[in-house]
Amino acid sequence: MKELYRQLGIRPEVYAYGEKVLAGLRPRFDAIDATAEYNQAKVLAAFQKNRVDASCFAATTGYGYNDVGREKLEQVYADVFHTEAALVRPQITCGTHALTVALSANLLPGDELLSPVGLPYDTLQEVIGLRPSPCSLAEYGVTYRQVDLKSDGTFDYDAIRAAIGPKTKLITIQRSKGYATRPTFSVEQIGELIAFCKSVKSDVICMVDNCYGEFVEREEPSDVGADMVVGSLIKNPGGGLAPIGGYICGTKTCVDRCAYRLSAPGLGQEVGANLGLMSALFQGFFLAPTVTAGALKGAVFAANLYEPLGFPCVPNAAEDRHDIIQAVELGSREAMVAFCKGIQCAAPVDSYVTPEPWAMPGYDDDVIMAAGAFVQGSSIELSADGPIREPYAIYFQGGLTWYHAKTGILMSLEKMVEAGLAVLPAAL
């Protein structure tokens, strides 16, 4: 194995350090596998309950009327997430699009949107109108209020109570950290926050941005009171096979409105051809618990590899995990570039490409992204990215297999060592 890794460009000292780190991670990996087994059984039960068969994989075109596969896929999602309804469509282009559909469908002019977890992810800021953009919620008369987290990353319940008012219609909770070095929230924490918000205003809609969190735990936010959970199929639930798509699971009232917003009033879920993607969407969802487990092992490995070398990690090496993202504070632009070069070099696609920071749509700062994916932008595949700003944190995620995630992390360290930006322990 050492020779194989050497042929891939990883020096023996980096490999040996990685093996030393791995020796202490077996109990953590066993716990991840136990969760994957539980979630795999949950998904299998939903497939069997809904009598999925080969007819579900047939392609539909045009209006997509009478699409049995589409209907069963949405019922499978609803059963796995324990919700009344689900909208799962390739016509939803990404996670930001899914969130936009959910928000714009359930907020009317004069309503207020509240984020009790601080500033939302960069791309959602234009959707809300925090950065001016055509067709933002602000343009349509939806107001926005925000409550920042406390300095220790916990919810400021007193401030949240004060912020919820007569116009507060929808509360958006971002589960993952986004491009911030704050903790990711556990399902239990999200449940406590939802219960508190509904105790203040019982009819408020609680929506959870579930991106990167699906199948990391045995429960989902919809199990603890969320009216909607929203995500992307090119992250965890697509299992690396879904080429596009998003999902919204929740109450029938909320999901019906989302369907009307995605297509048109009066049409809703009755239209939307699957274009021959059903097999990939079904199989990807079936594989998702195992693929997510591999990515999660990669995140744990990354923290335990980098933290002893003096790089702060969020979560840290010992903390429980609630999503697949590992933030590593590298301290400089040069280190971010070196790390991403390593991830790119480990990719099965475009491994020869050198990632460079650039001005991406939807972001204020230049962003560097490393990804050699079979599906463009797929965050469940091996990737790393981050905005070029202090504390110069890189956000690593994915890996369709644990072994590929391991290779990527080792290669990132190789490039850091090569550039003189990381020093291995003297004794290995």
C-alpha positions as CSV (number, residue, x, y, z in Angstrom):
1,M,0.0,0.0,0.0
2,K,2.8,2.4,0.8
3,E,4.2,1.9,-2.7
4,L,0.8,2.4,-4.3
5,Y,0.4,5.7,-2.4
6,R,3.9,6.7,-3.4
7,Q,3.0,6.1,-7.1
8,L,0.0,8.5,-6.5
9,G,2.4,11.1,-5.3
10,I,2.2,10.7,-1.5
11,R,5.5,10.4,0.2
12,P,6.0,7.5,2.7
13,E,6.2,9.9,5.7
14,V,2.7,11.4,4.9
15,Y,1.3,7.9,4.5
16,A,2.9,6.7,7.8
17,Y,1.4,9.7,9.6
18,G,-2.0,8.9,8.2
19,E,-1.8,5.3,9.3
20,K,-0.8,6.4,12.8
21,V,-3.9,8.7,13.0
22,L,-6.2,5.9,11.6
23,A,-5.1,3.5,14.3
24,G,-7.0,5.4,16.9
25,L,-10.2,6.0,14.9
26,R,-11.7,2.5,14.8
27,P,-14.3,3.1,17.5
28,R,-15.4,6.3,15.7
29,F,-15.7,4.5,12.4
30,D,-17.7,1.6,14.0
31,A,-20.2,4.1,15.3
32,I,-20.5,5.7,11.8
33,D,-21.1,2.3,10.3
34,A,-23.8,1.5,12.9
35,T,-25.7,4.7,11.9
36,A,-25.3,3.8,8.2
37,E,-26.8,0.4,8.8
38,Y,-29.8,1.9,10.7
39,N,-30.4,4.4,7.9
40,Q,-29.9,1.8,5.2
41,A,-32.6,-0.4,6.8
42,K,-34.9,2.7,6.9
43,V,-34.4,3.5,3.2
44,L,-34.9,-0.2,2.2
45,A,-38.1,-0.4,4.2
46,A,-39.5,2.7,2.3
47,F,-38.6,1.1,-1.1
48,Q,-40.4,-2.1,-0.1
49,K,-43.4,-0.4,1.3
50,N,-43.9,1.5,-1.9
51,R,-43.4,-1.5,-4.1
52,V,-40.7,0.0,-6.2
53,D,-40.3,-2.0,-9.4
54,A,-38.8,-1.7,-12.9
55,S,-41.7,0.4,-14.2
56,C,-40.6,3.2,-11.9
57,F,-37.5,3.7,-14.0
58,A,-39.3,4.4,-17.3
59,A,-38.5,7.8,-18.9
60,T,-41.2,10.4,-19.3
61,T,-41.2,13.5,-21.5
62,G,-43.2,16.6,-22.1
63,Y,-45.8,17.2,-19.4
64,G,-44.8,14.1,-17.6
65,Y,-48.4,13.1,-16.8
66,N,-49.0,9.8,-15.0
67,D,-45.3,9.4,-14.0
68,V,-45.5,6.4,-11.6
69,G,-41.8,6.5,-10.8
70,R,-41.8,10.2,-9.9
71,E,-44.8,9.6,-7.6
72,K,-43.2,6.6,-5.9
73,L,-39.9,8.4,-5.5
74,E,-41.6,11.3,-3.7
75,Q,-43.5,8.9,-1.5
76,V,-40.2,7.0,-0.6
77,Y,-38.7,10.4,0.4
78,A,-41.7,11.2,2.5
79,D,-41.6,7.9,4.2
80,V,-37.9,8.1,5.0
81,F,-38.2,11.7,6.3
82,H,-41.5,10.9,8.0
83,T,-43.4,13.7,6.4
84,E,-46.8,14.1,4.9
85,A,-45.5,14.9,1.4
86,A,-42.4,15.4,-0.7
87,L,-41.3,17.2,-3.8
88,V,-38.3,15.6,-5.5
89,R,-37.5,16.9,-8.9
90,P,-34.7,17.2,-11.5
91,Q,-36.2,20.5,-12.3
92,I,-34.8,21.8,-9.0
93,T,-31.3,22.8,-10.1
94,C,-29.5,23.0,-6.8
95,G,-29.9,23.4,-3.0
96,T,-30.2,27.2,-3.3
97,H,-33.0,26.7,-5.8
98,A,-34.8,24.3,-3.5
99,L,-34.6,26.8,-0.7
100,T,-35.7,29.6,-2.9
101,V,-38.8,27.6,-4.0
102,A,-39.6,26.7,-0.4
103,L,-39.3,30.3,0.8
104,S,-41.0,32.1,-2.1
105,A,-43.9,29.6,-2.0
106,N,-44.6,30.1,1.7
107,L,-43.9,33.8,2.1
108,L,-46.2,36.5,0.9
109,P,-45.8,40.3,0.7
110,G,-45.8,41.7,4.2
111,D,-44.6,38.5,5.8
112,E,-41.3,38.3,7.8
113,L,-38.6,35.8,7.5
114,L,-36.5,35.1,10.6
115,S,-33.1,33.4,10.9
116,P,-32.4,32.6,14.5
117,V,-28.9,31.1,13.6
118,G,-27.2,34.1,12.2
119,L,-26.4,35.1,8.7
120,P,-27.4,32.4,6.1
121,Y,-25.1,30.9,3.5
122,D,-23.7,33.3,0.9
123,T,-25.9,32.3,-2.0
124,L,-29.1,32.7,0.0
125,Q,-28.2,36.3,0.9
126,E,-29.2,37.4,-2.6
127,V,-32.3,35.3,-2.5
128,I,-33.4,37.1,0.7
129,G,-32.3,40.5,-0.6
130,L,-29.5,41.2,1.9
131,R,-27.4,41.8,-1.2
132,P,-29.7,43.5,-3.8
133,S,-30.7,41.2,-6.6
134,P,-33.6,41.1,-9.1
135,C,-36.5,38.9,-7.9
136,S,-35.3,38.7,-4.3
137,L,-37.8,38.2,-1.5
138,A,-37.2,41.8,-0.5
139,E,-38.4,43.0,-3.9
140,Y,-41.6,41.2,-3.3
141,G,-42.2,42.8,0.1
142,V,-40.9,40.1,2.4
143,T,-38.9,41.5,5.3
144,Y,-36.0,39.8,7.1
145,R,-34.8,39.7,10.6
146,Q,-31.8,37.9,12.1
147,V,-30.7,36.8,15.5
148,D,-27.0,36.0,15.8
149,L,-25.7,33.1,17.7
150,K,-24.0,33.6,21.1
151,S,-20.2,33.7,21.2
152,D,-20.1,30.0,22.1
153,G,-22.2,29.1,19.0
154,T,-25.4,28.4,21.0
155,F,-28.9,29.9,20.4
156,D,-29.8,33.3,21.9
157,Y,-33.2,32.3,23.1
158,D,-34.0,35.6,24.8
159,A,-33.2,37.5,21.6
160,I,-35.2,35.0,19.5
161,R,-38.3,35.4,21.7
162,A,-38.0,39.2,21.2
163,A,-37.5,38.9,17.5
164,I,-40.6,36.7,16.8
165,G,-43.5,39.1,16.1
166,P,-46.9,39.2,14.5
167,K,-45.4,39.3,11.0
168,T,-43.0,36.4,11.5
169,K,-44.3,33.8,9.1
170,L,-41.3,31.5,8.5
171,I,-38.2,30.6,10.5
172,T,-35.2,29.3,8.5
173,I,-32.7,27.2,10.3
174,Q,-29.4,26.4,8.5
175,R,-28.2,23.1,9.9
176,S,-24.7,23.2,8.4
177,K,-22.0,25.8,9.0
178,G,-21.8,27.1,5.4
179,Y,-18.7,29.3,5.0
180,A,-18.6,30.1,8.8
181,T,-16.5,28.4,11.5
182,R,-19.5,27.8,13.8
183,P,-20.7,24.4,15.0
184,T,-23.2,22.4,12.9
185,F,-26.4,21.9,14.8
186,S,-27.5,18.4,15.8
187,V,-31.0,17.2,15.1
188,E,-31.6,17.3,18.9
189,Q,-30.6,21.0,19.0
190,I,-32.7,21.8,16.0
191,G,-35.7,20.1,17.7
192,E,-35.2,22.2,20.8
193,L,-35.0,25.4,18.8
194,I,-38.2,24.5,16.8
195,A,-40.1,23.7,20.0
196,F,-39.1,27.0,21.5
197,C,-40.1,29.0,18.4
198,K,-43.4,27.3,18.2
199,S,-44.0,27.9,21.9
200,V,-43.6,31.6,21.2
201,K,-45.8,31.5,18.0
202,S,-47.6,28.2,17.4
203,D,-48.4,28.8,13.7
204,V,-44.9,29.8,12.6
205,I,-43.4,27.7,9.8
206,C,-40.0,26.2,10.6
207,M,-37.9,25.3,7.6
208,V,-34.5,23.5,7.9
209,D,-31.8,23.8,5.3
210,N,-30.7,20.2,5.6
211,C,-27.8,20.3,3.1
212,Y,-24.9,18.1,4.0
213,G,-26.7,16.6,7.0
214,E,-28.9,13.9,5.6
215,F,-28.2,10.4,7.0
216,V,-25.4,11.6,9.3
217,E,-27.7,10.9,12.3
218,R,-30.5,8.4,12.7
219,E,-33.1,11.1,12.8
220,E,-33.8,14.1,10.5
221,P,-35.1,17.5,11.4
222,S,-38.5,16.5,10.2
223,D,-38.6,13.9,13.0
224,V,-38.3,16.8,15.6
225,G,-40.9,19.2,14.3
226,A,-39.6,20.8,11.1
227,D,-42.5,21.8,8.8
228,M,-40.1,21.6,5.8
229,V,-36.6,20.0,5.3
230,V,-34.9,21.1,2.1
231,G,-31.8,19.8,0.3
232,S,-29.9,19.1,-2.9
233,L,-29.6,15.7,-4.7
234,I,-26.0,16.3,-5.6
235,K,-25.2,16.2,-1.9
236,N,-25.9,13.4,0.5
237,P,-29.3,12.0,-0.7
238,G,-28.2,11.6,-4.3
239,G,-25.6,9.1,-3.3
240,G,-23.3,10.4,-6.1
241,L,-25.5,9.1,-8.8
242,A,-28.1,11.8,-9.1
243,P,-27.0,14.2,-11.9
244,I,-29.2,17.1,-10.7
245,G,-32.2,17.8,-8.5
246,G,-33.4,18.9,-5.1
247,Y,-36.0,17.9,-2.6
248,I,-38.5,19.5,-0.2
249,C,-40.2,17.2,2.4
250,G,-42.7,18.5,4.8
251,T,-46.4,19.1,5.6
252,K,-48.8,18.7,2.7
253,T,-49.8,22.3,2.8
254,C,-46.2,23.6,2.5
255,V,-45.2,21.1,-0.1
256,D,-48.3,21.7,-2.2
257,R,-47.4,25.4,-2.3
258,C,-43.8,24.5,-3.3
259,A,-45.1,22.4,-6.2
260,Y,-47.3,25.3,-7.4
261,R,-44.3,27.7,-7.2
262,L,-42.0,25.2,-9.0
263,S,-44.4,24.6,-11.9
264,A,-47.5,26.8,-11.9
265,P,-50.7,27.4,-9.8
266,G,-53.2,24.7,-10.6
267,L,-50.5,22.3,-12.0
268,G,-48.3,21.6,-9.0
269,Q,-46.9,18.0,-8.8
270,E,-48.9,16.8,-11.8
271,V,-46.3,17.9,-14.3
272,G,-42.6,17.6,-14.6
273,A,-41.1,14.9,-16.8
274,N,-38.3,12.8,-15.3
275,L,-36.3,12.7,-18.6
276,G,-35.0,9.2,-17.9
277,L,-33.3,10.0,-14.6
278,M,-35.5,7.9,-12.3
279,S,-33.0,4.9,-12.1
280,A,-30.2,7.3,-10.9
281,L,-32.4,9.1,-8.4
282,F,-33.8,5.9,-6.9
283,Q,-30.4,4.1,-6.8
284,G,-28.6,7.1,-5.5
285,F,-31.0,7.5,-2.6
286,F,-30.7,3.8,-1.9
287,L,-26.9,4.1,-1.7
288,A,-26.9,7.4,0.2
289,P,-26.5,6.1,3.8
290,T,-23.4,4.2,2.8
291,V,-21.9,7.0,0.7
292,T,-22.6,9.5,3.5
293,A,-20.8,7.2,6.0
294,G,-17.7,7.2,3.8
295,A,-17.7,11.0,3.5
296,L,-18.2,11.2,7.3
297,K,-15.2,9.0,7.9
298,G,-13.2,11.3,5.7
299,A,-14.2,14.4,7.7
300,V,-13.2,12.7,11.0
301,F,-9.9,11.6,9.5
302,A,-9.2,15.1,8.2
303,A,-9.7,16.7,11.6
304,N,-7.5,14.1,13.4
305,L,-4.8,14.5,10.7
306,Y,-4.6,18.3,10.7
307,E,-5.4,19.3,14.3
308,P,-2.2,17.8,15.8
309,L,-0.2,19.8,13.2
310,G,-1.5,23.1,14.7
311,F,-4.5,23.8,12.3
312,P,-7.7,24.5,14.2
313,C,-10.6,22.4,13.0
314,V,-14.4,22.8,13.2
315,P,-15.6,20.4,14.4
316,N,-12.5,19.5,16.3
317,A,-11.0,16.0,16.2
318,A,-13.0,14.6,19.1
319,E,-16.5,16.2,18.6
320,D,-19.6,14.4,17.4
321,R,-20.6,15.0,13.8
322,H,-23.8,16.4,12.4
323,D,-22.9,17.0,8.8
324,I,-20.1,15.8,6.4
325,I,-18.2,19.2,6.2
326,Q,-14.8,19.6,7.9
327,A,-13.6,23.1,8.2
328,V,-9.8,23.5,8.6
329,E,-8.4,26.9,9.4
330,L,-5.2,27.1,7.3
331,G,-4.1,30.7,8.1
332,S,-3.2,31.9,4.6
333,R,-4.3,32.1,1.0
334,E,-1.2,30.1,0.0
335,A,-2.2,27.2,2.3
336,M,-5.7,27.2,1.0
337,V,-4.4,26.9,-2.6
338,A,-2.0,24.1,-1.6
339,F,-4.7,22.1,0.2
340,C,-7.0,22.4,-2.8
341,K,-4.2,21.4,-5.2
342,G,-3.9,18.2,-3.2
343,I,-7.7,17.5,-3.4
344,Q,-7.7,18.1,-7.1
345,C,-4.7,15.9,-7.7
346,A,-6.5,13.0,-5.9
347,A,-9.6,13.4,-8.2
348,P,-10.6,10.8,-10.8
349,V,-11.7,13.5,-13.1
350,D,-9.7,16.6,-14.0
351,S,-6.8,15.6,-11.7
352,Y,-4.4,17.5,-13.9
353,V,-6.2,20.8,-13.3
354,T,-4.8,23.4,-10.9
355,P,-7.5,25.2,-8.9
356,E,-7.2,28.9,-8.5
357,P,-9.4,31.5,-6.6
358,W,-11.9,33.3,-8.8
359,A,-15.0,35.6,-8.5
360,M,-17.9,33.1,-8.4
361,P,-21.5,34.2,-8.9
362,G,-23.3,34.7,-5.5
363,Y,-20.2,35.4,-3.4
364,D,-18.6,38.7,-2.3
365,D,-15.0,37.2,-2.0
366,D,-13.0,35.2,-4.4
367,V,-13.6,31.5,-3.9
368,I,-11.3,28.6,-4.5
369,M,-12.9,25.2,-5.3
370,A,-11.3,21.8,-5.9
371,A,-13.4,19.1,-7.3
372,G,-12.8,16.4,-9.9
373,A,-16.4,15.1,-10.0
374,F,-18.5,12.9,-12.2
375,V,-21.3,15.3,-11.6
376,Q,-20.4,19.0,-11.8
377,G,-20.5,20.7,-8.4
378,S,-21.4,17.5,-6.6
379,S,-20.6,18.1,-2.9
380,I,-20.9,14.4,-2.0
381,E,-18.0,13.7,-4.2
382,L,-14.5,14.6,-3.0
383,S,-14.2,18.4,-2.9
384,A,-12.8,21.3,-1.0
385,D,-13.6,25.0,-1.2
386,G,-13.7,28.2,0.6
387,P,-13.7,32.0,0.3
388,I,-10.4,33.8,0.4
389,R,-10.9,35.6,3.6
390,E,-9.8,35.3,7.2
391,P,-9.4,32.9,9.0
392,Y,-8.6,31.3,5.6
393,A,-10.6,28.2,6.3
394,I,-11.1,25.5,3.8
395,Y,-14.2,23.4,3.8
396,F,-13.6,19.8,2.9
397,Q,-16.4,17.3,2.2
398,G,-17.4,14.2,0.3
399,G,-15.7,11.2,-1.2
400,L,-17.9,8.5,-2.9
401,T,-15.9,6.0,-0.9
402,W,-14.0,6.3,2.3
403,Y,-10.8,5.2,0.6
404,H,-11.0,8.0,-1.9
405,A,-11.7,10.5,0.9
406,K,-8.6,9.1,2.7
407,T,-6.5,9.5,-0.4
408,G,-7.7,13.1,-0.9
409,I,-6.8,14.1,2.6
410,L,-3.4,12.5,2.4
411,M,-2.7,14.3,-0.9
412,S,-3.8,17.6,0.6
413,L,-1.3,17.2,3.4
414,E,1.4,16.1,0.8
415,K,0.9,19.4,-1.0
416,M,1.0,21.4,2.2
417,V,4.3,19.7,3.3
418,E,5.7,20.1,-0.2
419,A,5.0,23.9,0.0
420,G,6.6,24.1,3.4
421,L,3.2,25.1,5.0
422,A,2.9,22.0,7.2
423,V,5.5,20.1,9.2
424,L,5.0,16.4,10.0
425,P,5.7,15.1,13.6
426,A,9.4,14.3,14.1
427,A,8.7,10.7,15.3
428,L,6.4,8.5,13.2
